[in-house]
Amino acid sequence: MPESQSQPSAGREAHPGEISYRQARFLAPPGATDILLIRHGESEAAYVDKPFPLVDGHADPELSENGREQAERLAERLAKQPIDALYVTSLRRTAQTAEPLAERLGLTPRAEPDLREVNLGEWEAGRFRKMVADNHPIAERMWAEERWDVIPGAEPADEFTARTSGAIKRIAAAHPDQRIALVTHGGVIAALLAMATASRPFAFLGADNASISRLVITPERWIIRVYNDTAHLEP
């Protein structure tokens, strides 16, 4: 944004008697909900002969040792932030990521099952990672078409969009003029930010584990303020 007027030097008025117009930092509009979208920490490795347990058809691995360290660093980063509520999904990697932050903030996490990860059908239980690593033809098609539902049995795109957008709208409606932290999944973050920008479906796919993105939701529009902030994870 261009400057409307150069700022005067300290201690003197550059243009006596004239009205100046300074640039200002972003302020959330009245009634908006400021949402910190946090991807869960790194989960445990997948093995072909040891599939992840399932919860309602979704893979439910625990955090890895590195993921637990990421959760601690996340908590240190956000411990002094003014956060009014903390949400997780129905999958334990989000609850485990939120635990250190909940302890520091004195908040009890609330579960929102509709913000769980996209269902990957026949590629659940950790199989997705192998298929992607092997450059399976369906995986190549998934990246090219930017659709999860090319995977056999995967959740249809319109259903995934409907449940995630419905959940975030419910949360926003419950917290006007508040900031909340929501620990969720990479596919969900990508879907919400794509909706906010009317961009390609996978444009925001790739948020790092334990990263912070920021979405401000108003009655009129959704505003992205931050994407994939990992400063707290750097050496």
Backbone bond lengths (Angstrom), bond angles and torsions (degrees), N, CA, C in turn:
res aa  C-N    CA-C-N  psi(-1)  N-CA   C-N-CA  omega(-1)  CA-C   N-CA-C  phi
1 M - - - 1.473 - - 1.520 108.58 -
2 P 1.318 119.83 128.32 1.458 121.39 -179.15 1.518 111.44 -70.40
3 E 1.308 117.23 151.61 1.453 121.48 177.47 1.522 109.29 -76.12
4 S 1.356 115.57 135.64 1.458 119.01 178.65 1.518 111.33 -78.29
5 Q 1.343 115.93 -24.95 1.459 119.54 179.78 1.513 108.32 -163.58
6 S 1.325 117.91 139.06 1.455 120.73 176.15 1.515 109.48 -63.82
7 Q 1.334 115.94 144.77 1.454 120.15 -179.63 1.524 109.95 -79.67
8 P 1.336 117.39 142.05 1.472 120.03 177.97 1.510 111.29 -69.69
9 S 1.323 115.97 154.46 1.457 120.80 177.54 1.519 109.39 -68.52
10 A 1.324 115.73 152.67 1.459 120.29 179.22 1.525 109.82 -61.51
11 G 1.332 115.74 137.06 1.462 120.39 174.10 1.518 114.61 91.37
12 R 1.326 119.43 -5.69 1.459 119.37 177.32 1.526 109.66 -150.44
13 E 1.296 117.79 155.85 1.457 123.44 -178.75 1.527 108.36 -98.74
14 A 1.324 116.88 120.87 1.465 120.38 -175.05 1.521 111.65 -68.06
15 H 1.335 117.27 -37.95 1.461 121.33 -177.41 1.524 108.50 -134.12
16 P 1.318 117.61 83.98 1.472 120.87 -175.81 1.527 111.49 -53.50
17 G 1.323 115.54 133.43 1.454 120.78 175.78 1.516 115.06 84.76
18 E 1.330 118.00 -11.75 1.465 119.69 -179.46 1.524 111.05 -90.36
19 I 1.345 116.30 149.28 1.458 121.87 176.15 1.519 108.63 -83.82
20 S 1.329 116.07 131.37 1.463 119.99 179.04 1.524 109.96 -106.28
21 Y 1.339 115.69 158.25 1.453 121.61 -177.70 1.525 108.46 -129.46
22 R 1.303 115.27 102.88 1.457 120.81 -176.04 1.525 111.12 -87.99
23 Q 1.327 115.57 153.68 1.452 119.64 170.58 1.521 108.87 -75.91
24 A 1.332 115.37 147.49 1.463 119.76 -175.30 1.524 110.16 -128.56
25 R 1.328 115.75 155.63 1.454 120.89 174.72 1.527 109.89 -73.63
26 F 1.323 114.51 158.20 1.459 120.94 179.23 1.523 110.78 -64.31
27 L 1.321 115.83 135.97 1.452 122.49 171.68 1.521 108.07 -124.76
28 A 1.308 116.62 132.52 1.459 119.35 178.34 1.523 109.56 -64.39
29 P 1.331 118.34 134.84 1.462 120.99 179.64 1.521 111.70 -61.88
30 P 1.325 118.55 155.61 1.463 120.82 177.32 1.530 110.94 -56.13
31 G 1.321 115.19 136.33 1.458 120.19 179.75 1.508 114.78 86.94
32 A 1.345 117.83 -5.50 1.461 121.07 -177.85 1.526 110.72 -76.29
33 T 1.326 115.21 158.12 1.457 122.10 172.80 1.524 108.28 -114.75
34 D 1.305 116.17 125.62 1.465 123.36 -177.90 1.526 107.00 -97.69
35 I 1.331 116.70 111.77 1.457 120.89 -172.72 1.521 110.77 -113.54
36 L 1.334 116.32 122.99 1.457 122.18 172.00 1.525 107.61 -89.50
37 L 1.318 116.70 110.07 1.458 122.06 179.17 1.521 108.17 -90.36
38 I 1.311 116.66 112.86 1.458 122.27 -174.62 1.523 108.87 -113.11
39 R 1.319 116.33 125.02 1.454 117.73 173.21 1.530 108.49 -80.48
40 H 1.324 116.24 139.89 1.466 121.21 179.32 1.523 110.94 -56.69
41 G 1.322 115.95 160.20 1.458 120.95 176.15 1.518 112.06 -67.52
42 E 1.316 115.68 170.21 1.464 120.63 -178.30 1.529 110.22 -59.41
43 S 1.337 115.94 131.39 1.466 120.13 178.84 1.534 109.74 -92.62
44 E 1.325 114.75 168.75 1.456 119.93 -176.10 1.525 111.43 -63.65
45 A 1.303 116.52 158.07 1.460 122.11 -178.01 1.523 110.90 -67.77
46 A 1.330 115.07 150.88 1.468 121.39 177.21 1.521 109.83 -95.44
47 Y 1.323 115.65 143.29 1.461 122.65 176.52 1.524 109.08 -128.99
48 V 1.330 116.12 141.15 1.459 120.63 -177.42 1.525 111.24 -59.26
49 D 1.323 117.08 -39.49 1.458 120.37 -175.69 1.533 113.21 -93.84
50 K 1.346 116.27 9.08 1.462 119.78 179.36 1.527 108.72 -140.67
51 P 1.329 118.17 74.98 1.460 120.52 -177.71 1.529 112.35 -64.22
52 F 1.310 115.51 150.20 1.464 120.45 176.68 1.528 109.64 -66.14
53 P 1.326 117.76 149.08 1.465 119.60 171.41 1.528 109.64 -65.61
54 L 1.319 116.13 157.11 1.460 121.89 -178.50 1.528 110.74 -112.38
55 V 1.318 116.07 144.00 1.461 123.57 171.03 1.514 106.98 -125.57
56 D 1.321 116.33 113.45 1.471 121.38 -176.48 1.526 111.78 52.05
57 G 1.336 115.77 37.93 1.455 121.11 177.09 1.513 114.99 85.47
58 H 1.329 117.99 0.38 1.463 121.86 -178.69 1.520 110.09 -107.80
59 A 1.324 116.92 139.31 1.457 121.35 176.35 1.527 109.98 -59.78
60 D 1.330 115.45 138.40 1.467 119.45 -175.40 1.529 111.40 -131.83
61 P 1.337 117.90 61.89 1.469 119.46 177.41 1.523 111.55 -72.34
62 E 1.315 115.20 159.29 1.463 120.77 172.72 1.533 109.36 -84.26
63 L 1.319 115.53 171.14 1.459 119.80 172.22 1.523 109.62 -70.93
64 S 1.317 115.16 146.83 1.462 120.75 170.96 1.523 108.89 -77.98
65 E 1.307 116.46 174.03 1.467 119.97 176.17 1.522 110.33 -59.42
66 N 1.322 116.84 -41.37 1.461 120.12 178.01 1.522 111.01 -64.79
67 G 1.341 116.42 -37.85 1.456 120.14 178.48 1.514 112.47 -62.96
68 R 1.323 117.20 -36.51 1.466 120.35 177.89 1.529 110.94 -68.46
69 E 1.323 116.60 -36.52 1.462 119.86 175.27 1.527 110.16 -65.61
70 Q 1.319 117.51 -40.59 1.463 121.01 176.87 1.530 110.78 -60.94
71 A 1.334 116.98 -39.46 1.465 120.90 178.77 1.523 111.32 -62.56
72 E 1.332 116.61 -38.66 1.462 120.37 177.87 1.526 111.06 -65.57
73 R 1.323 115.98 -42.59 1.471 119.20 179.78 1.529 111.21 -66.32
74 L 1.312 115.78 -37.55 1.463 120.39 175.86 1.522 110.36 -60.73
75 A 1.335 116.46 -45.34 1.459 120.64 -179.88 1.527 111.45 -61.92
76 E 1.329 116.98 -40.59 1.458 120.34 177.59 1.525 110.67 -62.02
77 R 1.323 116.37 -39.02 1.466 121.06 -178.64 1.530 111.38 -65.89
78 L 1.340 116.75 -40.38 1.466 120.12 -171.24 1.524 113.96 -102.10
79 A 1.320 117.75 0.40 1.465 120.82 -172.45 1.520 113.54 -57.97
80 K 1.326 117.39 -31.32 1.469 119.85 -177.00 1.526 112.47 -104.14
81 Q 1.311 116.64 9.68 1.458 120.39 177.69 1.533 110.21 -77.58
82 P 1.328 117.90 146.21 1.465 119.98 175.60 1.524 110.33 -77.76
83 I 1.309 117.25 90.84 1.460 123.27 -177.42 1.521 108.62 -113.07
84 D 1.321 116.77 125.38 1.460 121.81 -173.62 1.520 113.71 -91.68
85 A 1.326 117.94 -24.47 1.464 120.71 -178.83 1.519 108.60 -155.36
86 L 1.323 115.30 154.73 1.461 122.31 -177.74 1.522 108.32 -129.99
87 Y 1.339 116.16 126.04 1.454 122.02 -178.72 1.528 110.47 -117.87
88 V 1.329 115.40 148.28 1.461 123.07 172.38 1.525 107.56 -132.81
89 T 1.327 117.05 178.56 1.460 120.37 176.07 1.530 108.46 -104.86
90 S 1.313 116.19 -170.40 1.469 120.76 -179.03 1.524 112.53 -84.32
91 L 1.331 118.06 2.49 1.466 122.06 -178.87 1.524 109.60 -104.31
92 R 1.338 116.24 136.50 1.458 120.66 -165.81 1.521 114.65 -67.62
93 R 1.314 118.71 -22.23 1.466 118.13 179.15 1.524 111.46 -64.92
94 T 1.338 117.54 -28.23 1.470 119.22 175.93 1.528 110.64 -75.91
95 A 1.332 117.02 -40.98 1.464 120.04 178.85 1.527 110.68 -64.06
96 Q 1.324 117.11 -40.43 1.460 120.37 179.67 1.527 111.33 -67.38
97 T 1.327 116.77 -35.70 1.466 120.21 176.86 1.521 110.70 -66.15
98 A 1.316 116.77 -36.51 1.467 121.22 -176.38 1.526 113.58 -78.18
99 E 1.325 118.25 -19.09 1.468 120.91 -172.38 1.533 113.67 -55.23
100 P 1.347 119.74 -51.49 1.471 118.34 -178.74 1.532 112.53 -63.33
101 L 1.321 117.15 -36.47 1.463 120.67 179.66 1.525 110.31 -68.95
102 A 1.325 116.96 -42.39 1.466 120.54 179.19 1.528 110.75 -59.49
103 E 1.330 115.71 -40.52 1.472 119.91 179.77 1.518 111.06 -63.86
104 R 1.315 117.07 -43.35 1.470 119.91 -178.54 1.528 111.84 -69.34
105 L 1.325 116.88 -35.90 1.466 120.71 -177.03 1.522 113.05 -86.83
106 G 1.334 116.66 -14.93 1.460 119.35 -175.94 1.516 112.82 70.47
107 L 1.343 116.10 32.09 1.463 120.99 -179.17 1.522 110.35 -112.47
108 T 1.327 116.13 148.61 1.459 121.63 173.45 1.521 108.09 -98.36
109 P 1.332 118.79 118.59 1.470 120.16 -179.10 1.530 111.96 -61.09
110 R 1.323 115.18 142.24 1.454 122.19 175.92 1.529 108.16 -105.62
111 A 1.314 117.35 137.09 1.465 121.09 -178.06 1.522 110.67 -91.11
112 E 1.326 115.69 133.12 1.471 122.86 173.60 1.519 107.46 -124.45
113 P 1.345 117.40 93.26 1.469 120.68 -175.87 1.521 114.44 -59.55
114 D 1.334 118.30 -28.38 1.461 119.80 -176.51 1.521 113.32 -73.86
115 L 1.329 117.07 -2.96 1.463 119.53 174.70 1.529 111.66 -104.92
116 R 1.340 116.46 18.04 1.462 120.68 173.05 1.530 108.97 -68.85
117 E 1.320 116.32 165.47 1.461 121.76 -175.87 1.527 111.58 -63.72
118 V 1.333 115.72 159.08 1.463 121.23 174.86 1.529 109.22 -58.52
119 N 1.323 116.10 140.35 1.456 119.90 178.30 1.524 109.71 -81.14
120 L 1.332 116.36 128.47 1.460 121.84 -173.59 1.526 113.27 -101.15
121 G 1.331 117.31 17.25 1.456 121.10 172.46 1.516 113.37 56.24
122 E 1.334 116.05 -124.20 1.471 121.17 -177.53 1.527 112.90 -68.71
123 W 1.322 117.24 -10.05 1.460 120.43 179.61 1.528 112.40 -101.83
124 E 1.324 117.52 16.97 1.459 120.56 176.18 1.527 110.53 -75.38
125 A 1.338 114.99 -178.22 1.464 124.13 176.62 1.526 113.33 67.61
126 G 1.329 117.48 15.82 1.459 121.92 178.74 1.512 114.07 104.83
127 R 1.338 117.31 -8.82 1.464 120.47 -177.01 1.527 111.53 -66.31
128 F 1.323 117.41 -29.44 1.467 121.80 179.91 1.527 110.88 -53.67
129 R 1.310 116.95 -43.47 1.468 120.10 -176.87 1.526 111.31 -61.40
130 K 1.325 116.26 -41.96 1.463 119.68 179.59 1.521 110.50 -65.57
131 M 1.329 117.94 -44.93 1.463 121.36 -177.84 1.532 111.20 -62.09
132 V 1.304 116.49 -39.14 1.466 119.88 177.83 1.526 110.27 -68.76
133 A 1.334 116.83 -44.13 1.468 120.48 179.61 1.524 111.41 -61.90
134 D 1.347 116.26 -32.86 1.466 120.94 -179.86 1.526 113.22 -84.69
135 N 1.336 117.79 0.64 1.468 121.63 -176.72 1.531 111.15 53.16
136 H 1.316 115.36 45.66 1.465 120.54 178.32 1.531 108.91 -57.79
137 P 1.336 118.43 143.61 1.469 120.68 -179.09 1.531 113.72 -53.87
138 I 1.321 117.52 -35.84 1.466 119.06 178.67 1.527 110.22 -69.99
139 A 1.318 116.62 -34.94 1.461 119.25 175.87 1.526 110.73 -64.86
140 E 1.323 116.54 -41.41 1.463 120.01 176.82 1.532 110.87 -61.43
141 R 1.317 116.36 -40.10 1.464 119.91 177.81 1.530 110.86 -66.97
142 M 1.328 116.71 -38.36 1.466 121.25 178.42 1.525 110.87 -58.08
143 W 1.348 116.68 -47.39 1.456 119.88 179.20 1.529 111.32 -65.37
144 A 1.330 116.59 -40.70 1.461 120.23 -176.76 1.531 111.43 -66.74
145 E 1.333 116.64 -42.06 1.466 120.77 -176.79 1.524 112.82 -91.99
146 E 1.344 116.31 -10.14 1.459 122.14 -178.51 1.533 110.65 54.69
147 R 1.335 114.24 53.69 1.462 121.55 179.94 1.527 109.34 -141.03
148 W 1.329 116.43 128.47 1.456 120.08 174.05 1.526 111.08 -72.26
149 D 1.319 116.36 -31.45 1.465 119.63 -169.39 1.526 114.57 -80.19
150 V 1.329 117.67 12.52 1.462 118.91 166.02 1.540 109.77 -79.17
151 I 1.319 116.26 -16.89 1.467 121.33 175.67 1.529 108.12 -72.29
152 P 1.323 118.99 132.86 1.471 120.47 -178.59 1.532 111.88 -55.93
153 G 1.319 115.36 124.90 1.453 121.15 177.10 1.507 115.75 79.27
154 A 1.339 118.05 3.11 1.465 120.34 -177.66 1.525 110.93 -72.56
155 E 1.309 114.97 161.26 1.466 122.53 -178.57 1.528 110.47 -63.64
156 P 1.336 117.95 129.01 1.469 119.85 178.00 1.518 111.87 -59.43
157 A 1.324 116.06 144.15 1.466 121.40 -175.04 1.523 112.25 -58.22
158 D 1.341 117.24 -42.63 1.463 118.88 -177.88 1.527 111.66 -66.86
159 E 1.338 117.74 -33.53 1.462 120.59 178.38 1.528 111.05 -70.31
160 F 1.326 116.64 -40.55 1.463 120.70 177.78 1.524 110.41 -62.81
161 T 1.318 116.66 -44.25 1.460 120.85 178.94 1.521 110.97 -62.91
162 A 1.322 116.66 -43.41 1.465 120.66 -177.31 1.524 111.48 -64.52
163 R 1.330 117.58 -44.01 1.463 117.84 -176.24 1.527 112.39 -72.34
164 T 1.348 117.51 -37.94 1.456 118.88 -179.63 1.530 111.92 -72.31
165 S 1.322 117.15 -41.14 1.468 119.21 179.04 1.527 110.49 -67.86
166 G 1.333 116.67 -38.73 1.461 119.34 178.00 1.515 111.77 -62.26
167 A 1.334 116.55 -41.74 1.463 120.28 -179.14 1.522 111.81 -66.45
168 I 1.320 117.48 -44.09 1.466 118.96 -177.58 1.521 110.74 -69.00
169 K 1.317 117.50 -32.57 1.466 120.22 176.35 1.527 111.04 -67.49
170 R 1.330 117.24 -38.99 1.468 120.10 177.32 1.523 111.01 -63.14
171 I 1.329 115.39 -43.71 1.458 119.60 179.88 1.529 110.56 -63.65
172 A 1.326 116.42 -45.13 1.467 119.76 -179.98 1.522 111.04 -61.34
173 A 1.322 117.56 -41.21 1.462 121.23 -179.29 1.524 111.54 -64.67
174 A 1.338 116.64 -27.94 1.465 120.68 -178.90 1.519 112.81 -83.21
175 H 1.349 117.62 -11.21 1.472 120.32 -174.14 1.532 112.83 -134.81
176 P 1.327 118.84 54.79 1.470 118.07 176.55 1.531 110.65 -65.60
177 D 1.321 115.37 142.89 1.471 122.07 178.41 1.530 112.12 61.10
178 Q 1.334 116.82 29.63 1.453 120.89 178.00 1.520 110.62 -131.34
179 R 1.337 114.16 163.15 1.463 120.81 173.13 1.527 107.67 -112.37
180 I 1.321 115.60 132.81 1.450 119.82 178.05 1.524 109.29 -126.57
181 A 1.319 115.86 156.79 1.460 122.07 173.37 1.520 107.75 -111.92
182 L 1.315 116.36 131.54 1.456 122.07 -177.60 1.523 108.83 -126.25
183 V 1.327 116.85 113.18 1.460 121.19 177.92 1.526 108.00 -91.86
184 T 1.313 116.43 116.24 1.457 121.17 -172.98 1.533 109.71 -139.84
185 H 1.323 117.35 -146.90 1.466 122.51 -168.58 1.526 111.02 -126.12
186 G 1.340 115.38 159.34 1.456 120.31 -177.22 1.514 113.92 -59.99
187 G 1.337 117.11 -42.76 1.456 119.93 179.30 1.508 112.72 -65.71
188 V 1.324 116.92 -35.07 1.467 121.44 179.05 1.528 110.14 -69.12
189 I 1.329 116.91 -45.59 1.469 120.15 178.03 1.525 110.18 -58.61
190 A 1.330 116.38 -44.38 1.464 120.17 179.11 1.518 111.05 -60.45
191 A 1.326 117.02 -42.77 1.458 120.66 -178.44 1.521 111.29 -65.38
192 L 1.327 117.77 -44.44 1.460 120.91 -178.05 1.524 111.75 -66.18
193 L 1.326 117.33 -41.52 1.462 119.18 -179.06 1.525 111.41 -73.31
194 A 1.325 117.14 -30.83 1.467 119.34 173.99 1.523 110.55 -65.44
195 M 1.330 116.54 -38.87 1.465 119.47 176.72 1.525 110.87 -65.06
196 A 1.324 116.46 -39.10 1.465 120.03 -178.37 1.518 112.09 -64.35
197 T 1.333 116.97 -29.77 1.470 121.19 -174.44 1.522 113.90 -111.22
198 A 1.343 116.80 -2.23 1.469 120.81 -174.07 1.527 110.51 52.73
199 S 1.323 115.72 42.40 1.459 121.20 -176.77 1.523 110.77 -99.22
200 R 1.327 116.77 -175.91 1.457 121.75 174.34 1.525 110.00 -57.87
201 P 1.329 118.27 148.88 1.462 120.31 -176.56 1.522 114.44 -56.97
202 F 1.336 117.45 -36.34 1.461 120.64 -177.03 1.528 112.86 -103.54
203 A 1.321 117.99 15.19 1.464 120.55 -176.17 1.527 112.15 -59.16
204 F 1.333 117.34 -33.04 1.459 121.50 -178.07 1.527 111.70 -110.48
205 L 1.315 116.97 18.57 1.460 119.71 176.85 1.526 108.73 -77.49
206 G 1.317 116.84 132.56 1.461 119.89 179.66 1.505 113.54 122.87
207 A 1.328 118.78 11.68 1.466 120.03 173.90 1.522 108.75 -58.05
208 D 1.315 116.41 133.42 1.457 121.05 -177.43 1.524 111.52 -70.30
209 N 1.334 115.42 156.08 1.459 119.75 174.57 1.527 110.54 -58.10
210 A 1.331 116.12 135.58 1.466 124.17 179.42 1.528 112.97 66.03
211 S 1.329 117.43 16.92 1.464 120.64 176.07 1.522 110.35 -79.72
212 I 1.338 115.11 162.22 1.461 122.26 179.75 1.524 108.63 -119.09
213 S 1.318 115.78 126.10 1.462 121.83 168.12 1.526 106.63 -117.80
214 R 1.309 116.84 160.09 1.470 119.45 -175.21 1.521 109.32 -132.33
215 L 1.318 115.00 126.52 1.460 122.14 -178.96 1.522 108.52 -127.07
216 V 1.323 116.84 122.30 1.457 122.02 177.29 1.525 107.69 -102.04
217 I 1.326 115.91 121.82 1.460 120.93 -177.04 1.516 109.26 -109.75
218 T 1.319 115.86 124.06 1.459 123.18 176.30 1.526 108.26 -116.99
219 P 1.316 118.15 166.92 1.464 118.89 176.77 1.525 112.94 -60.47
220 E 1.332 117.52 -24.14 1.460 120.70 -176.02 1.531 113.79 -95.92
221 R 1.339 117.74 -33.44 1.459 119.42 -174.59 1.521 111.12 -161.51
222 W 1.333 114.25 166.85 1.463 122.16 174.56 1.527 107.71 -106.94
223 I 1.335 116.12 136.53 1.462 121.09 -175.01 1.529 109.18 -124.47
224 I 1.333 117.45 121.43 1.465 121.02 175.13 1.524 109.04 -85.00
225 R 1.324 116.30 126.32 1.452 121.26 179.05 1.528 112.86 -108.88
226 V 1.348 116.85 -28.97 1.464 121.36 -177.69 1.519 108.17 -147.15
227 Y 1.331 115.72 145.35 1.465 119.77 172.06 1.521 109.57 -135.62
228 N 1.325 116.07 127.24 1.474 123.48 169.92 1.529 113.35 58.26
229 D 1.325 117.05 48.32 1.453 121.68 175.55 1.533 108.16 -76.48
230 T 1.320 116.67 118.78 1.468 122.13 179.40 1.524 112.67 -124.70
231 A 1.315 117.35 23.90 1.470 120.60 -176.61 1.528 111.66 -57.19
232 H 1.331 117.35 -33.12 1.459 121.42 -178.28 1.534 112.69 -73.64
233 L 1.326 116.88 -11.57 1.466 120.75 -179.09 1.531 112.23 -99.65
234 E 1.319 117.09 -7.50 1.459 120.55 -178.19 1.527 111.19 -73.11
235 P 1.341 117.84 150.55 1.483 119.97 178.93 1.527 111.03 -58.92
